[in-house]
Amino acid sequence: MAEMQTMEKGARVLGYCTDEVVCDLREPIFKRPFDLFLSAFGLSLSLPLWILIAAGIWLEDGGPILFRQDRIGRYGRLFKALKFRSMFNNPARVEVQASRNDPRITRIGRLLRRTALDELPQIWNIFVGDMSFVGPRSQPEKEIVRVGGERKELHIRQVPGFALRQLVRPGLTGVAQIFARREIP
């Protein structure tokens, strides 16, 4: 309880809360226990899949199995979001969104993306409390996006309304993911 109050005060100090009603919103009492139970169950049940996917990624190019990316979590705290690596290993780490027929995507990566199995390691993020099953999608601090054929650097904290999204734990899925069109292979 004291940790929650400290985090809420921190949110106010950081400027994420300007409305007392919004700042005093609390996570539903059963949400975290539900996430913990379901993620523990999911991790144990999906272990054979993890082994098969890891073997496929390693056999294809011998690179790292997991992709780790700094993402913005609740109250602006950064955490490492985990995914199975679906692109060729890129030491330069330029954060550019993937596009249709992107040559950086591996053969196993195409299958993982098509089936959304590249997201499976985020169950660990849910288990440790960085994420929830349902909530707004976690975002990197900045990424390169294409706008009208031109590449631009997008700083997510500058997007209007983003501060309100940080009041809740980011999710593996949310309303936007359920209803939005998916154009990335």
C-alpha positions as CSV (number, residue, x, y, z in Angstrom):
1,M,0.0,0.0,0.0
2,A,2.8,2.4,0.9
3,E,4.5,1.6,-2.4
4,M,1.3,2.5,-4.3
5,Q,1.0,5.8,-2.5
6,T,4.7,6.6,-3.2
7,M,4.1,5.7,-6.9
8,E,1.0,7.9,-7.0
9,K,2.9,10.8,-5.4
10,G,5.7,10.2,-7.9
11,A,3.2,10.4,-10.8
12,R,1.9,13.7,-9.5
13,V,5.5,15.1,-9.1
14,L,6.4,13.9,-12.6
15,G,3.4,15.7,-14.0
16,Y,1.5,12.6,-15.1
17,C,-1.5,13.4,-12.9
18,T,-3.2,16.7,-13.0
19,D,-6.7,15.5,-12.1
20,E,-7.2,14.2,-8.5
21,V,-9.8,11.8,-9.6
22,V,-7.6,10.3,-12.2
23,C,-4.6,10.1,-9.9
24,D,-6.6,8.3,-7.2
25,L,-7.6,5.5,-9.6
26,R,-6.3,2.1,-8.3
27,E,-5.7,-1.1,-10.1
28,P,-8.7,-3.5,-9.5
29,I,-8.0,-5.7,-6.5
30,F,-8.0,-9.0,-8.5
31,K,-6.2,-7.8,-11.6
32,R,-2.6,-8.4,-10.4
33,P,-3.4,-11.8,-8.7
34,F,-5.2,-12.8,-11.9
35,D,-2.2,-11.8,-14.0
36,L,0.2,-13.6,-11.7
37,F,-1.8,-16.9,-11.6
38,L,-2.5,-16.9,-15.4
39,S,1.1,-16.0,-16.3
40,A,2.5,-18.7,-14.0
41,F,0.1,-21.2,-15.6
42,G,1.0,-19.9,-19.1
43,L,4.7,-20.1,-18.5
44,S,4.5,-23.7,-17.3
45,L,2.2,-24.8,-20.1
46,S,4.1,-23.1,-22.9
47,L,7.6,-24.3,-21.9
48,P,7.8,-26.9,-24.7
49,L,6.9,-24.2,-27.2
50,W,9.7,-22.0,-25.8
51,I,12.2,-24.8,-26.4
52,L,11.1,-25.4,-30.0
53,I,11.0,-21.7,-30.9
54,A,14.4,-21.1,-29.3
55,A,15.9,-24.0,-31.2
56,G,14.4,-22.7,-34.5
57,I,15.8,-19.2,-34.0
58,W,19.2,-20.5,-33.0
59,L,19.4,-23.0,-35.9
60,E,18.5,-20.3,-38.4
61,D,21.3,-17.9,-37.6
62,G,22.9,-18.7,-34.3
63,G,22.1,-15.3,-32.8
64,P,20.5,-14.4,-29.5
65,I,17.1,-16.0,-28.9
66,L,15.4,-13.1,-27.2
67,F,15.0,-9.4,-28.3
68,R,15.1,-7.0,-25.3
69,Q,13.8,-3.5,-25.7
70,D,13.4,-0.7,-23.2
71,R,9.7,0.2,-22.9
72,I,7.8,2.7,-20.9
73,G,5.8,1.1,-18.1
74,R,3.5,2.3,-15.4
75,Y,4.3,5.8,-14.0
76,G,7.0,6.2,-16.7
77,R,9.3,3.5,-15.3
78,L,11.4,1.8,-18.0
79,F,11.5,-2.0,-18.2
80,K,12.9,-4.6,-20.6
81,A,10.2,-6.0,-22.8
82,L,11.0,-9.5,-24.0
83,K,10.2,-11.0,-27.4
84,F,11.5,-13.9,-29.4
85,R,13.8,-12.4,-32.0
86,S,12.1,-12.4,-35.4
87,M,14.7,-10.3,-37.3
88,F,18.4,-10.9,-38.1
89,N,20.6,-9.7,-35.3
90,N,21.4,-6.0,-35.7
91,P,24.2,-4.8,-33.6
92,A,23.5,-1.2,-34.7
93,R,20.1,-1.4,-33.0
94,V,18.4,1.2,-35.1
95,E,14.8,1.2,-34.0
96,V,12.9,1.3,-37.3
97,Q,9.4,-0.2,-37.5
98,A,9.1,-3.3,-39.6
99,S,7.3,-3.1,-42.9
100,R,5.7,-5.7,-45.3
101,N,8.4,-7.9,-46.9
102,D,11.1,-6.4,-44.6
103,P,14.3,-8.2,-45.5
104,R,15.4,-8.1,-41.8
105,I,12.7,-10.6,-40.9
106,T,14.0,-14.2,-40.7
107,R,12.0,-17.2,-42.0
108,I,11.2,-18.4,-38.5
109,G,10.4,-14.7,-37.6
110,R,7.7,-14.6,-40.3
111,L,6.0,-17.6,-38.8
112,L,6.4,-16.2,-35.3
113,R,4.9,-12.8,-36.3
114,R,2.1,-14.3,-38.3
115,T,1.1,-16.4,-35.2
116,A,2.0,-13.7,-32.6
117,L,4.3,-16.3,-30.9
118,D,7.1,-13.7,-30.9
119,E,5.2,-12.1,-28.0
120,L,5.2,-15.2,-25.9
121,P,8.1,-14.1,-23.7
122,Q,6.1,-11.1,-22.5
123,I,4.3,-13.6,-20.3
124,W,7.4,-13.3,-18.2
125,N,7.0,-9.5,-18.1
126,I,3.5,-10.1,-16.8
127,F,4.7,-12.6,-14.2
128,V,7.3,-10.2,-12.8
129,G,4.7,-7.3,-12.7
130,D,6.1,-5.1,-15.5
131,M,3.0,-5.7,-17.6
132,S,-0.6,-7.0,-17.4
133,F,-2.6,-9.1,-19.8
134,V,-4.9,-6.2,-20.7
135,G,-3.8,-2.6,-20.9
136,P,-2.4,0.0,-23.3
137,R,0.5,-1.3,-25.4
138,S,3.9,-0.6,-24.0
139,Q,5.9,1.7,-26.2
140,P,9.6,2.4,-26.7
141,E,10.8,5.9,-25.7
142,K,11.6,6.7,-29.3
143,E,11.5,5.0,-32.7
144,I,12.0,5.8,-36.3
145,V,8.7,5.9,-38.2
146,R,7.9,6.4,-41.9
147,V,5.6,9.4,-42.5
148,G,4.7,9.9,-46.2
149,G,7.9,8.0,-47.3
150,E,10.1,10.1,-45.0
151,R,11.8,8.7,-41.9
152,K,11.1,10.7,-38.7
153,E,12.1,10.1,-35.1
154,L,9.1,9.8,-32.8
155,H,9.5,10.6,-29.1
156,I,6.5,8.9,-27.5
157,R,6.4,11.0,-24.4
158,Q,5.6,14.0,-26.6
159,V,2.5,12.4,-28.0
160,P,-0.6,14.2,-26.6
161,G,-2.4,12.1,-24.0
162,F,0.5,9.6,-23.5
163,A,0.9,10.6,-19.9
164,L,-2.5,9.3,-19.1
165,R,-1.6,5.9,-20.5
166,Q,1.2,5.7,-18.0
167,L,-1.2,5.6,-15.1
168,V,-2.0,2.0,-15.7
169,R,0.2,-1.1,-16.2
170,P,0.9,-1.7,-19.9
171,G,-0.7,-4.8,-21.4
172,L,0.0,-7.6,-23.7
173,T,-3.2,-6.8,-25.5
174,G,-5.7,-4.0,-25.4
175,V,-8.7,-2.5,-27.2
176,A,-6.5,-1.0,-29.9
177,Q,-4.8,-4.3,-30.7
178,I,-8.1,-6.1,-30.8
179,F,-9.8,-3.7,-33.2
180,A,-7.0,-2.1,-35.2
181,R,-5.8,-3.4,-38.6
182,R,-2.5,-5.3,-38.4
183,E,-0.3,-4.4,-41.4
184,I,3.1,-5.6,-40.2
185,P,4.0,-9.1,-41.5
